[in-house]
Amino acid sequence: MGRLADNGALGEAVSLRVETDLGHGFVRLLTAEAERRQAAHDIRSCEDVVIELLRNARDAQARRIFLATSRELDERRIVVIDDGAGVPQELFSRIFEPRVTSKLDTVHMDKWGVHGRGMALYSIAVNAKSAAVADSAEGGGTSIVVDVDGRALKERKDQSTFPVFRLDASTGSVAVTGPRNIVRTACEFAMDSRGRYQVFFGSPTEIAAALYAAASPEGRSAGSLGANPRTAPLCERLRLASGPEEFASVAAGLGLRMSARSARRIIDGLIEPPLPLAELIARQLRTDGDGSGAPASVAEVASDGKGAPSGSRRSAARSTAPRISDADLEAFGDRVADAFEGLADSYYLSADVRPSVKVSRGELVVRIPLA
């Protein structure tokens, strides 16, 4: 959330626009003022939720924004973590009420419409299954978690294809094509804001790896001094965890659900953190300026470090089967391993096994050795 200067009593001119001063720079606008700033704000898809959360983080003066998405059956979870101004704890629920904003004097228009009417988070809350501030620290960022029922609020069917960016050499402009999915929404936001802040996109496990890698040198050294990860700035917390169990617990407190096994792999450097989206796009443009070498998925860009898929990946991209990132397969394997422990105990099997999870010929194949 952006922050309004907290100057005590509101002046007369301000009072003509404000119904309630909530303190800490937050206000509830009068209905007429909210309507003047453009009335209805429709959330019609998961992509709409994503762009509003990204704009909200931007207006909080964030320099880094981390977007994690995951889906289980019909439920989509969207988590946005930033390093901006933060939200006071007593306002965690109130910011989702209508006309509540911290942007009394900073309402503005961007390519996605008017922002600053105190209606975006409210619109998300009434259209989502749930929306909440997972945690926040004054001056240390905010994590907002939104769970969406895909049967009520739709999303693009293709959520794995990375958009294609083409550079027009004559004009220097960049054109984008591809499904208007969540990653394209995030990419367009990152392109619009490049140079001002970084946007990271991935699964919860990948974003946890990005947060772990992005901690400041001060945060990294503090971890050895027993600092409390629950009171530190949000982007520093995972570095302060004392082990994989605490790492997974702290991550869950930020809205990033994962097993201790995945946490252990992040700590050991076995899960590569994603690059900022603007860097992925730049690599794509450098690799193939006409876009013909565009990656088929975000995971391909992050894993090969180049921005263009290999021949086999091109063939896979043409498959009708959905693409699942390596990090998501890894996280799913962790959940399978946890579920197998109870069965192993009942039949005196070894629970210390690693399930093999892969996509093969349009099937998700899970193999668990019983020996």
C-alpha positions, -999 to +999 in steps of 0.1 A: +000+000+000+012+035-007+014+058+024-002+092+029+017+116+050+004+114+086+001+151+095-024+148+123-058+165+119-070+166+083-074+201+068-107+215+056-100+208+019-091+172+027-122+167+049-144+174+018-130+142+003-125+120+034-152+102+055-129+088+081-092+093+090-080+058+099-045+069+110-011+059+097-018+078+065-049+057+056-083+072+050-118+061+039-130+083+010-164+099+008-186+080-017-187+111-039-149+113-040-146+076-048-171+080-076-152+110-089-122+088-092-142+065-114-169+043-098-172+006-105-140-014-106-146-049-120-125-079-113-134-103-140-104-127-140-074-139-121-053-117-144-072-087-131-064-097-095-027-100-104-024-065-120-042-048-091-020-065-065+011-055-086-001-019-088-008-019-051+028-030-044+042-004-069+023+024-050+038+013-018+072+025-032+084-011-034+117-017-052+112-055-054+079-073-060+076-111-058+046-128-074+039-164-066+011-184-081-001-220-077-032-240-085-047-271-069-078-284-086-101-254-090-083-231-066-057-206-076-035-190-049-019-156-057+007-142-034+024-108-039+052-098-015+069-065-017+095-045+002+075-013+003+060+009+031+040-018+048+005-018+064-002-013+102-015-045+118-047-028+129-055-021+093-049-056+079-086-062+074-097-026+068-078-021+036-102-046+020-132-024+029-146-001+002-131+034-003-101+028+021-069+041+006-035+056+015-034+075-018-055+105-010-034+128-031-017+103-055-046+090-075-034+086-110-041+070-144-019+044-159-023+019-188-046-002-167-069+026-157-075+048-126-057+038-094-062+052-059-099+051-054-098+027-025-118+001-045-092-023-060-086-044-029-123-043-020-131-056-055-106-084-051-120-094-018-157-096-030-147-116-061-122-140-044-127-169-021-105-151+004-081-121+005-059-112+034-026-095+045-005-125+055+020-102+072+035-068+070+062-047+087+063-009+088+088+001+062+096-036+057+070-047+031+037-065+028+025-100+017-010-102+004-026-137-003-056-142-025-073-175-030-096-177-060-122-203-069-116-209-105-152-219-111-164-184-100-135-162-113-120-175-145-085-174-158-069-180-192-067-217-200-030-215-210-011-204-179+023-219-189+031-201-221+056-173-219+047-143-241+067-135-272+085-101-273+096-087-307+118-057-311+110-033-340+145-022-350+131+008-369+112+023-340+129+007-310+095-003-297+087-038-283+055-057-293+042-086-273+020-115-284+007-146-267-022-156-244-031-128-219-024-151-190-009-143-156+027-143-167+020-120-196+002-097-172+032-097-149+056-092-179+038-062-192+038-047-158+075-054-154+082-038-189+062-008-180+081-003-148+116-014-158+144+005-142+123+015-112+117-018-095+122-055-102+094-081-106+099-118-099+075-145-110+073-182-102+058-209-081+058-205-043+090-226-041+107-205-068+097-173-051+110-185-018+143-192-035+142-157-049+136-141-015+163-162+000+188-151-027+177-114-026+183-109+012+207-080+019+242-087+031+231-073+065+202-098+066+225-127+057+250-119+084+222-113+109+211-149+104+242-161+122+234-139+152+201-154+161+179-126+148+141-133+149+129-139+114+093-130+124+101-094+131+125-086+103+116-070+070+097-096+049+123-100+022+150-108+049+130-134+069+138-166+050+176-159+054+172-158+091+155-192+095+176-216+115+168-247+095+144-262+069+115-267+093+116-230+105+122-219+068+090-237+057+071-222+087+083-187+080+075-191+043+040-202+052+036-171+073+043-151+041+017-172+022+042-195+005+033-231+013+060-257+009+074-288+026+106-288+048+121-309+019+117-281-005+130-256+021+161-278+025+167-278-013+165-240-013+190-237+015+213-261-002+211-241-034+194-269-054+165-247-065+176-219-088+158-186-081+141-170-110+155-139-127+136-106-127+110-107-155+126-077-172+159-096-175+141-127-189+125-105-215+158-088-224+175-122-228+147-133-251+151-102-272+189-105-273+187-142-283+163-137-311+152-102-320+124-114-342+108-135-315+112-168-333+133-182-305+109-172-278+107-196-248+076-218-244+074-213-207+089-194-178+106-225-165+125-229-197+139-194-196+149-197-160+165-232-164+185-228-195+197-193-187+195-182-223+160-174-233+155-198-262+144-234-258+163-264-273+148-284-301+133-309-278+117-282-258+102-267-289+086-301-296+072-302-261+058-267-264+037-279-293+022-307-272-014-304-260-004-315-225+000-287-200+035-277-191+045-281-154+076-263-141+104-283-125+098-264-092+061-274-091+070-310-099+095-309-070+070-295-046+044-321-057+070-348-051+075-335-016+038-338-009+037-373-023+066-383-001+049-368+030+017-388+022+037-420+016+052-419+051+019-431+068+016-460+043+053-470+048+048-471+085+018-494+083+036-519+060+071-516+075+085-500+043+113-475+042+099-440+042+133-426+033+127-426-004+124-399-031+094-403-054+101-397-091+076-373-106+076-364-143+054-356-172+056-382-200+034-385-231+007-364-217+006-381-183+019-372-148+039-402-138+048-409-101+070-438-091+079-447-055+104-475-048+091-499-022+124-515-014 
